[in-house]
């Protein structure tokens, strides 16, 4: 018969492991959000350093023709590992 203390300890351990396992995608999402904010600031000015502005916000990217450029810059930033990281050397 398993005691209540053992069940409590095992339950807490399982909860902690589940929390750690599910927190992985959040970190990847935050890099994307940082890159979105960085690219938006680069294209529209430092006052627009926000990841997802509202449609009515002046920092919202309304230009459909330039959206491809915006998305490509965000992807490049994520591939580098986040904003502020330099492009990897092509010789490696």
Secondary structure, DSSP 4 states (H G I P E B T S, - for coil): ---HHHHHHHHHHHHHHHHHHHTHHHHHHHHHHHHHHHHHHHHH-GGG--SS--TTSTTS---TTTHHHHHHHHHHHHHHTSTTPPPPPTT-
